[in-house]
Amino acid sequence: MIKSAAIQMVSGTDLEENLRNAEQLVAEAAQRGAQLVVLPENFALMGKTEFSKLDYAEDEGHRPLQDKLSGMAKKNAVWLVAGTLPMKASVEGKIRASCWVYNDKGESIVHYDKIHLFDVNVPGTDESYQESDTIEAGQDSVLLDTPFGKLGIAICYDLRFPELFRQLLDKGMEILAVPSAFTAETGAAHWELLVRARAVENQCYVIAPNQGGKHQNGRETYGDSMIVDPWGNILSRLAKGSGVVCADIDLKRMNKIRGFFPAVDHRKMACSIKL
């Protein structure tokens, strides 16, 4: 059994201030005993415009943002799932929204590039988002071995696409980390529903940190960061504002649930369709 942490932030337009806040929250999580810590999407910057992040795009390797995250993980001796970083894309004028994972020695282990991009008009509001204007979509899912179990990575809008998580489950996923920045409107409608559904249908733990409040750029995010067990129980949550949510990951409990309620094994994907 290990303790995990989801970090909620209300990131602003000042990169250095956001990094200081993230550093303090990671340290708080470690002080509370967390060994696996997950930052939210866009933790380092919620820019004045969607194009602001292009100014901070990095190459893979030793660069300021990556070095900072490596240092946070090493200093606090935690495995750190580092929200999203703007990484240089293969096309000019775009970045990849990339989630890097660092071990407790500060070594980068793997990264996941967000596959599903948020190109929507939010019903009932005048909000419109076109992530594909500035983000190049990723192609590959990511599952990695950690000392705590097999960890799958997804980002925000990915939550709405259960096929991704079935693929991760088929590879052995036991824990899912989903750094997010759900809007206030879509979060109120679907955040808890989606997070708990992904936990229940895949019988895994879900660590779901979110942005949570009103940002300097005028955007409002939903918050309600949570950690959910394989039975769909919300173990811990935080409604609004910056803070740390902690809960135990117990793979023995997960395996018991998978044993007495083997829904995953009951899937019948070869069913014929009669028209």
C-alpha positions as CSV (number, residue, x, y, z in Angstrom):
1,M,0.0,0.0,0.0
2,I,1.3,3.5,-0.9
3,K,0.0,7.0,-0.5
4,S,-0.8,9.0,-3.6
5,A,-1.5,12.7,-4.0
6,A,-3.4,14.8,-6.5
7,I,-2.5,18.5,-6.6
8,Q,-5.0,21.1,-7.4
9,M,-3.9,24.6,-8.6
10,V,-5.3,27.8,-9.9
11,S,-2.4,28.6,-12.2
12,G,-2.0,32.1,-13.5
13,T,0.0,33.9,-16.2
14,D,3.2,34.2,-14.3
15,L,5.3,31.1,-15.0
16,E,7.7,31.5,-12.1
17,E,4.9,32.0,-9.5
18,N,3.2,28.9,-10.8
19,L,6.4,26.9,-10.4
20,R,6.9,28.2,-6.9
21,N,3.3,27.2,-6.0
22,A,3.8,23.7,-7.6
23,E,7.0,23.2,-5.7
24,Q,5.3,24.1,-2.4
25,L,2.4,21.8,-3.0
26,V,4.6,18.9,-4.1
27,A,6.6,19.4,-0.8
28,E,3.4,19.4,1.2
29,A,2.3,16.1,-0.5
30,A,5.6,14.5,0.4
31,Q,5.4,15.7,4.0
32,R,2.0,14.0,4.2
33,G,3.6,10.8,3.1
34,A,2.8,10.7,-0.6
35,Q,5.1,8.7,-2.8
36,L,3.3,9.2,-6.0
37,V,2.3,12.8,-6.8
38,V,0.3,14.1,-9.8
39,L,0.2,17.8,-10.9
40,P,-2.8,19.2,-13.0
41,E,-2.8,20.0,-16.6
42,N,-1.3,23.5,-17.4
43,F,0.1,23.7,-13.9
44,A,3.0,25.9,-15.2
45,L,1.0,28.4,-17.2
46,M,-2.6,29.5,-17.9
47,G,-1.5,32.1,-20.3
48,K,-3.3,35.3,-21.4
49,T,-4.0,33.5,-24.7
50,E,-3.7,30.0,-26.0
51,F,-0.6,31.1,-27.9
52,S,1.2,32.2,-24.7
53,K,2.5,28.7,-24.1
54,L,4.4,28.7,-27.4
55,D,6.9,31.1,-25.8
56,Y,7.9,28.4,-23.3
57,A,8.1,25.3,-25.6
58,E,11.1,23.1,-24.8
59,D,13.0,20.4,-26.5
60,E,13.4,17.0,-24.8
61,G,16.3,16.9,-22.5
62,H,17.7,19.3,-19.8
63,R,15.7,22.5,-20.1
64,P,14.4,24.9,-17.5
65,L,10.9,23.4,-16.9
66,Q,12.1,19.8,-17.2
67,D,15.0,20.5,-14.8
68,K,12.7,22.2,-12.3
69,L,10.4,19.1,-12.3
70,S,13.3,16.7,-12.0
71,G,14.5,18.7,-9.0
72,M,11.1,18.6,-7.3
73,A,10.9,14.8,-7.7
74,K,14.4,14.3,-6.4
75,K,14.3,16.8,-3.5
76,N,11.0,15.3,-2.2
77,A,11.9,11.6,-3.1
78,V,8.6,11.2,-4.9
79,W,7.5,9.8,-8.3
80,L,6.1,12.9,-10.0
81,V,3.5,12.8,-12.8
82,A,4.1,16.4,-14.1
83,G,0.8,17.6,-15.5
84,T,1.5,19.0,-18.9
85,L,4.5,20.8,-20.3
86,P,4.7,22.7,-23.7
87,M,7.1,20.7,-25.8
88,K,8.2,21.6,-29.3
89,A,6.1,19.9,-32.0
90,S,7.0,18.7,-35.5
91,V,5.1,21.7,-37.0
92,E,5.8,25.4,-36.6
93,G,3.5,27.3,-34.3
94,K,2.3,24.4,-32.3
95,I,3.4,22.5,-29.2
96,R,2.7,19.0,-27.8
97,A,0.9,18.9,-24.4
98,S,3.2,16.5,-22.8
99,C,3.0,14.8,-19.4
100,W,6.4,13.8,-18.1
101,V,6.9,11.2,-15.4
102,Y,10.0,11.4,-13.0
103,N,11.1,8.9,-10.5
104,D,12.2,9.6,-7.0
105,K,15.7,10.2,-8.2
106,G,14.6,12.9,-10.5
107,E,15.1,10.8,-13.7
108,S,12.6,11.2,-16.5
109,I,11.1,7.8,-17.2
110,V,8.5,8.4,-20.0
111,H,6.2,11.1,-21.4
112,Y,2.7,11.0,-22.8
113,D,1.5,13.5,-25.5
114,K,-2.2,14.4,-25.2
115,I,-4.1,12.5,-27.9
116,H,-7.6,14.0,-27.8
117,L,-7.7,17.7,-28.3
118,F,-10.5,19.9,-26.9
119,D,-12.0,21.5,-30.0
120,V,-15.5,22.4,-28.7
121,N,-18.2,25.0,-28.2
122,V,-19.3,24.6,-24.6
123,P,-23.2,24.3,-24.5
124,G,-25.0,27.0,-22.6
125,T,-22.0,29.4,-22.7
126,D,-20.1,31.6,-25.2
127,E,-16.9,29.6,-24.5
128,S,-15.1,28.1,-27.5
129,Y,-11.9,26.1,-27.5
130,Q,-9.7,25.0,-30.4
131,E,-6.7,23.2,-28.9
132,S,-5.7,22.0,-32.3
133,D,-4.8,25.6,-33.3
134,T,-1.8,25.4,-30.9
135,I,-1.4,21.7,-30.0
136,E,-0.2,18.8,-32.1
137,A,-2.0,15.6,-31.1
138,G,-0.1,12.7,-29.7
139,Q,-0.3,9.2,-31.2
140,D,0.7,6.7,-28.6
141,S,-0.8,5.6,-25.3
142,V,1.5,5.2,-22.3
143,L,1.7,2.6,-19.5
144,L,4.7,2.3,-17.3
145,D,5.9,0.0,-14.5
146,T,6.4,1.8,-11.2
147,P,7.2,0.5,-7.7
148,F,3.5,1.0,-6.9
149,G,1.9,-0.8,-9.9
150,K,1.3,-0.3,-13.6
151,L,0.5,3.3,-14.2
152,G,-1.5,4.6,-17.2
153,I,-1.4,8.3,-18.2
154,A,-4.1,10.4,-19.8
155,I,-4.9,14.1,-20.0
156,C,-8.2,15.9,-19.4
157,Y,-10.3,15.6,-22.6
158,D,-9.0,12.0,-22.9
159,L,-11.4,11.1,-20.1
160,R,-14.3,11.1,-22.6
161,F,-12.8,8.3,-24.7
162,P,-13.1,5.0,-22.9
163,E,-11.4,3.0,-25.7
164,L,-8.1,4.5,-24.6
165,F,-8.5,3.2,-21.1
166,R,-9.5,-0.3,-22.3
167,Q,-6.3,-0.4,-24.3
168,L,-4.3,0.5,-21.2
169,L,-6.3,-2.0,-19.1
170,D,-5.5,-4.8,-21.6
171,K,-1.8,-3.9,-21.1
172,G,-2.2,-4.3,-17.3
173,M,-3.2,-0.9,-16.0
174,E,-3.7,-0.8,-12.2
175,I,-3.5,3.0,-11.5
176,L,-4.6,5.8,-13.8
177,A,-3.3,9.4,-13.6
178,V,-5.4,12.1,-15.4
179,P,-4.0,15.6,-15.1
180,S,-6.9,17.9,-16.0
181,A,-8.2,21.5,-16.4
182,F,-11.9,20.9,-16.9
183,T,-14.0,24.1,-17.5
184,A,-16.4,25.1,-14.8
185,E,-19.4,24.2,-17.1
186,T,-18.2,20.8,-18.3
187,G,-16.8,19.9,-14.9
188,A,-20.2,20.6,-13.2
189,A,-21.9,18.3,-15.8
190,H,-19.4,15.5,-16.2
191,W,-16.2,15.6,-14.2
192,E,-17.2,13.3,-11.3
193,L,-19.2,11.1,-13.6
194,L,-16.3,10.5,-15.9
195,V,-13.6,10.0,-13.3
196,R,-15.7,7.5,-11.3
197,A,-16.8,5.7,-14.5
198,R,-13.2,5.2,-15.6
199,A,-12.4,3.7,-12.2
200,V,-15.4,1.4,-12.1
201,E,-15.3,0.1,-15.7
202,N,-11.5,-0.6,-15.5
203,Q,-11.5,-1.6,-11.8
204,C,-8.5,0.6,-11.1
205,Y,-7.5,3.5,-9.0
206,V,-7.8,6.9,-10.6
207,I,-5.8,10.0,-9.5
208,A,-7.5,13.0,-11.0
209,P,-6.0,16.4,-10.2
210,N,-7.8,19.4,-11.7
211,Q,-7.3,23.1,-12.0
212,G,-9.8,24.7,-9.6
213,G,-10.9,28.3,-9.7
214,K,-10.9,31.7,-11.5
215,H,-7.7,32.4,-13.4
216,Q,-6.1,35.6,-14.3
217,N,-6.9,35.1,-18.0
218,G,-10.6,35.1,-17.2
219,R,-11.1,31.4,-17.5
220,E,-12.8,29.4,-14.7
221,T,-12.0,25.8,-14.1
222,Y,-14.1,23.3,-12.1
223,G,-11.7,21.8,-9.4
224,D,-13.0,18.9,-7.4
225,S,-9.7,17.0,-7.6
226,M,-10.2,13.5,-6.4
227,I,-8.8,10.1,-5.9
228,V,-11.2,7.2,-6.6
229,D,-10.8,3.5,-5.8
230,P,-11.7,0.5,-8.1
231,W,-15.2,0.3,-6.7
232,G,-15.9,3.9,-7.5
233,N,-15.6,5.3,-4.0
234,I,-14.2,8.8,-3.8
235,L,-11.4,8.5,-1.2
236,S,-10.6,12.2,-1.0
237,R,-11.5,15.3,-2.8
238,L,-11.0,19.1,-2.8
239,A,-13.7,21.4,-4.1
240,K,-11.9,24.7,-5.0
241,G,-8.6,26.5,-4.7
242,S,-5.0,25.2,-4.4
243,G,-4.3,22.2,-2.3
244,V,-3.4,18.6,-1.9
245,V,-5.6,15.5,-1.9
246,C,-4.1,12.3,-0.5
247,A,-5.3,8.7,-0.4
248,D,-3.9,5.2,-0.2
249,I,-3.4,3.0,-3.2
250,D,-4.1,-0.6,-2.2
251,L,-3.5,-3.1,-5.0
252,K,-4.5,-6.0,-2.8
253,R,-8.0,-4.4,-2.5
254,M,-8.1,-3.9,-6.2
255,N,-7.3,-7.5,-6.9
256,K,-9.9,-8.6,-4.5
257,I,-12.5,-6.5,-6.3
258,R,-11.4,-7.9,-9.7
259,G,-11.6,-11.4,-8.2
260,F,-15.1,-11.3,-6.7
261,F,-16.6,-9.1,-9.4
262,P,-14.7,-10.1,-12.6
263,A,-16.6,-7.8,-14.9
264,V,-13.5,-7.2,-17.1
265,D,-13.2,-10.9,-17.7
266,H,-16.9,-11.0,-18.8
267,R,-16.4,-8.8,-21.8
268,K,-17.7,-10.3,-25.0
269,M,-16.3,-8.1,-27.8
270,A,-17.0,-10.7,-30.5
271,C,-20.8,-10.2,-30.4
272,S,-22.4,-10.0,-33.8
273,I,-24.6,-7.1,-34.7
274,K,-28.0,-7.8,-36.4
275,L,-29.3,-5.1,-38.7
